[in-house]
Amino acid sequence: MTEPATLPQDEPVTLEGFQSLIKSMFGAKDASRGTDGTFMWFMEEVGELAGALRKGPKDDLALEFADVLAWLVTLANIAEVDLDDAVRRKYGGGCPRCRRDVCECGPAKKP
């Protein structure tokens, strides 16, 4: 089966589809860069997102979120982590701590 080269414009983006797209577009480059180099790029994008959250226009903010997500997915691809499966296992049964559909943990507790 051939991997998609683009995301369909008339359908919602799925985590599985986005991870597959990033792998098909950049997989060879990402593998040669490795985890350490990719993590540095990821952190640079997180820094750009932090700046956009503080003072950037909303359009810039949306694009920075997309960049951070793309680099996070890239790291998952390099580490051979299926993010769709990981999200289902971690959050599919509700809050990971209290197990409720709507978290009832106190405000100081991290789920």
Backbone as CSV, one residue per row, in Angstrom:
resi,resn,N_x,N_y,N_z,CA_x,CA_y,CA_z,C_x,C_y,C_z
1,MET,0.843,-1.191,0.000,0.000,0.000,0.000,0.880,1.244,0.000
2,THR,0.566,2.199,-0.840,1.304,3.453,-0.917,0.827,4.398,0.176
3,GLU,1.777,5.022,0.852,1.445,5.981,1.910,0.909,7.267,1.281
4,PRO,0.015,7.974,1.977,-0.518,9.222,1.424,0.562,10.293,1.339
5,ALA,0.506,11.087,0.269,1.465,12.180,0.108,0.926,13.482,0.682
6,THR,-0.380,13.565,0.815,-1.017,14.757,1.374,-2.204,14.319,2.219
7,LEU,-2.708,15.246,3.014,-3.916,14.977,3.795,-5.132,15.356,2.963
8,PRO,-6.186,14.539,2.997,-7.401,14.918,2.270,-7.981,16.210,2.839
9,GLN,-8.369,17.115,1.974,-8.876,18.416,2.416,-10.320,18.355,2.901
10,ASP,-11.048,17.307,2.521,-12.468,17.234,2.861,-12.766,16.256,3.998
11,GLU,-11.730,15.796,4.696,-11.908,14.850,5.796,-11.154,15.350,7.021
12,PRO,-11.628,14.969,8.210,-10.875,15.333,9.417,-9.502,14.657,9.414
13,VAL,-8.542,15.316,10.001,-7.203,14.750,10.145,-7.215,13.820,11.354
14,THR,-6.716,12.615,11.170,-6.587,11.691,12.295,-5.136,11.669,12.748
15,LEU,-4.924,11.296,13.976,-3.557,11.182,14.486,-2.796,10.119,13.699
16,GLU,-3.453,8.998,13.439,-2.835,7.921,12.665,-2.462,8.395,11.258
17,GLY,-3.372,9.119,10.613,-3.111,9.621,9.269,-1.989,10.642,9.239
18,PHE,-1.953,11.522,10.235,-0.902,12.535,10.289,0.455,11.888,10.545
19,GLN,0.496,10.906,11.442,1.758,10.223,11.717,2.257,9.506,10.466
20,SER,1.352,8.893,9.730,1.715,8.219,8.488,2.211,9.218,7.441
21,LEU,1.543,10.353,7.337,1.942,11.386,6.381,3.349,11.899,6.678
22,ILE,3.613,12.220,7.933,4.936,12.729,8.315,6.010,11.684,8.012
23,LYS,5.703,10.425,8.296,6.671,9.356,8.018,6.943,9.235,6.523
24,SER,5.890,9.309,5.703,6.099,9.171,4.260,6.823,10.379,3.671
25,MET,6.571,11.564,4.197,7.222,12.775,3.671,8.670,12.908,4.125
26,PHE,8.924,12.613,5.401,10.220,12.953,5.987,10.958,11.780,6.623
27,GLY,10.416,10.564,6.544,10.966,9.423,7.274,12.452,9.182,7.068
28,ALA,12.916,9.217,5.825,14.332,8.951,5.553,15.218,10.041,6.156
29,LYS,14.819,11.292,5.975,15.571,12.419,6.555,15.603,12.323,8.071
30,ASP,14.428,12.026,8.645,14.311,11.962,10.101,15.178,10.848,10.675
31,ALA,15.180,9.702,10.019,15.983,8.574,10.500,17.469,8.917,10.467
32,SER,17.913,9.607,9.419,19.337,9.955,9.339,19.721,11.024,10.358
33,ARG,18.784,11.892,10.729,19.044,12.921,11.740,19.116,12.293,13.125
34,GLY,18.297,11.283,13.352,18.303,10.578,14.632,17.516,11.287,15.719
35,THR,17.451,10.617,16.851,16.664,11.119,17.978,17.208,12.427,18.526
36,ASP,18.506,12.497,18.767,19.074,13.702,19.384,18.871,14.942,18.515
37,GLY,19.190,14.839,17.234,19.014,15.973,16.336,17.557,16.371,16.189
38,THR,16.695,15.381,16.128,15.263,15.656,15.997,14.718,16.295,17.261
39,PHE,15.186,15.833,18.410,14.723,16.422,19.668,15.122,17.892,19.748
40,MET,16.294,18.235,19.247,16.717,19.644,19.235,15.772,20.486,18.372
41,TRP,15.392,19.977,17.196,14.447,20.698,16.343,13.101,20.834,17.050
42,PHE,12.659,19.763,17.706,11.397,19.793,18.445,11.431,20.891,19.499
43,MET,12.507,20.964,20.255,12.611,21.970,21.314,12.652,23.385,20.737
44,GLU,13.287,23.548,19.590,13.291,24.864,18.945,11.857,25.278,18.601
45,GLU,11.076,24.341,18.090,9.679,24.643,17.758,8.853,24.925,19.009
46,VAL,9.133,24.223,20.107,8.439,24.507,21.371,8.754,25.937,21.812
47,GLY,10.002,26.360,21.647,10.379,27.736,21.970,9.639,28.749,21.114
48,GLU,9.497,28.453,19.820,8.747,29.352,18.937,7.273,29.402,19.345
49,LEU,6.731,28.267,19.762,5.346,28.240,20.242,5.206,29.085,21.502
50,ALA,6.176,28.986,22.400,6.137,29.793,23.628,6.103,31.283,23.290
51,GLY,6.917,31.697,22.334,6.919,33.100,21.912,5.587,33.511,21.304
52,ALA,5.014,32.646,20.482,3.729,32.958,19.852,2.608,33.019,20.889
53,LEU,2.679,32.182,21.915,1.666,32.222,22.978,1.719,33.544,23.732
54,ARG,2.928,34.069,23.905,3.083,35.325,24.640,2.658,36.535,23.830
55,LYS,3.002,36.559,22.539,2.780,37.813,21.820,2.463,37.677,20.341
56,GLY,2.289,36.482,19.857,2.107,36.340,18.418,0.672,36.460,17.960
57,PRO,0.495,36.785,16.674,-0.852,36.777,16.103,-1.417,35.355,16.103
58,LYS,-2.740,35.240,16.115,-3.390,33.935,16.196,-2.982,33.018,15.041
59,ASP,-2.799,33.564,13.835,-2.372,32.738,12.703,-1.012,32.116,12.971
60,ASP,-0.082,32.905,13.510,1.241,32.378,13.849,1.122,31.301,14.916
61,LEU,0.274,31.526,15.886,0.080,30.580,16.973,-0.392,29.231,16.436
62,ALA,-1.368,29.241,15.562,-1.887,27.997,14.989,-0.800,27.240,14.235
63,LEU,0.007,27.958,13.461,1.080,27.308,12.704,2.162,26.760,13.620
64,GLU,2.448,27.448,14.714,3.441,26.943,15.667,2.942,25.677,16.361
65,PHE,1.648,25.633,16.689,1.092,24.392,17.244,1.262,23.250,16.246
66,ALA,0.998,23.517,14.969,1.148,22.491,13.936,2.598,22.029,13.832
67,ASP,3.547,22.962,13.911,4.967,22.593,13.862,5.355,21.707,15.042
68,VAL,4.917,22.081,16.244,5.241,21.286,17.434,4.659,19.885,17.295
69,LEU,3.426,19.793,16.825,2.808,18.483,16.640,3.583,17.654,15.619
70,ALA,3.993,18.273,14.523,4.740,17.553,13.488,6.062,17.018,14.027
71,TRP,6.776,17.817,14.808,8.051,17.355,15.350,7.852,16.318,16.449
72,LEU,6.775,16.403,17.206,6.462,15.372,18.196,6.159,14.047,17.494
73,VAL,5.386,14.110,16.424,5.081,12.920,15.632,6.361,12.349,15.029
74,THR,7.250,13.211,14.583,8.531,12.763,14.039,9.320,11.978,15.081
75,LEU,9.380,12.495,16.297,10.068,11.768,17.373,9.416,10.413,17.618
76,ALA,8.094,10.376,17.613,7.389,9.102,17.802,7.723,8.130,16.672
77,ASN,7.791,8.623,15.448,8.151,7.753,14.325,9.548,7.176,14.498
78,ILE,10.499,8.008,14.872,11.871,7.532,15.073,11.919,6.489,16.185
79,ALA,11.139,6.714,17.245,11.108,5.794,18.390,10.170,4.606,18.154
80,GLU,9.545,4.565,16.976,8.611,3.496,16.614,7.448,3.386,17.597
81,VAL,6.888,4.549,17.956,5.725,4.618,18.843,4.500,4.960,18.005
82,ASP,3.478,4.133,18.101,2.195,4.388,17.450,1.418,5.324,18.370
83,LEU,1.350,6.601,18.010,0.712,7.587,18.878,-0.781,7.343,19.054
84,ASP,-1.455,6.875,18.023,-2.879,6.576,18.147,-3.093,5.531,19.246
85,ASP,-2.303,4.480,19.220,-2.398,3.433,20.239,-2.021,3.972,21.619
86,ALA,-0.965,4.759,21.685,-0.512,5.304,22.971,-1.573,6.202,23.599
87,VAL,-2.208,7.047,22.784,-3.249,7.943,23.295,-4.450,7.134,23.780
88,ARG,-4.835,6.121,23.024,-5.962,5.274,23.449,-5.658,4.575,24.771
89,ARG,-4.439,4.034,24.899,-4.080,3.327,26.138,-4.009,4.274,27.325
90,LYS,-3.490,5.473,27.122,-3.306,6.415,28.229,-4.602,7.127,28.615
91,TYR,-5.372,7.575,27.623,-6.533,8.423,27.898,-7.875,7.805,27.504
92,GLY,-7.867,6.631,26.911,-9.101,6.007,26.435,-10.076,5.605,27.527
93,GLY,-9.591,5.448,28.754,-10.455,5.079,29.872,-10.764,6.246,30.780
94,GLY,-10.601,7.459,30.291,-10.828,8.646,31.107,-9.519,9.183,31.656
95,CYS,-9.630,10.004,32.684,-8.445,10.587,33.321,-7.536,9.453,33.797
96,PRO,-6.252,9.496,33.475,-5.350,8.421,33.887,-5.240,8.250,35.405
97,ARG,-5.530,9.285,36.163,-5.406,9.199,37.621,-6.718,8.765,38.280
98,CYS,-7.804,9.508,38.027,-9.075,9.218,38.717,-9.993,8.309,37.901
99,ARG,-9.663,8.102,36.618,-10.412,7.231,35.708,-11.813,7.747,35.374
100,ARG,-12.090,8.988,35.634,-13.396,9.583,35.315,-13.351,10.176,33.907
101,ASP,-14.527,10.214,33.255,-14.604,10.839,31.928,-14.302,12.329,32.005
102,VAL,-14.754,12.974,33.065,-14.409,14.367,33.347,-13.564,14.328,34.614
103,CYS,-12.321,14.767,34.503,-11.363,14.665,35.608,-11.909,15.295,36.888
104,GLU,-11.767,14.540,37.985,-12.166,15.031,39.298,-10.964,15.182,40.227
105,CYS,-9.769,15.096,39.667,-8.558,15.299,40.462,-8.510,16.765,40.905
106,GLY,-7.889,17.019,42.030,-7.738,18.393,42.494,-6.904,19.209,41.523
107,PRO,-6.991,20.545,41.598,-6.281,21.408,40.650,-4.761,21.264,40.721
108,ALA,-4.227,20.839,41.848,-2.776,20.711,41.981,-2.273,19.359,41.486
109,LYS,-3.167,18.447,41.164,-2.761,17.105,40.735,-2.632,17.035,39.227
110,LYS,-1.537,16.459,38.796,-1.315,16.227,37.374,-1.950,14.884,37.025
111,PRO,-2.772,14.812,35.967,-3.398,13.529,35.616,-2.380,12.475,35.226
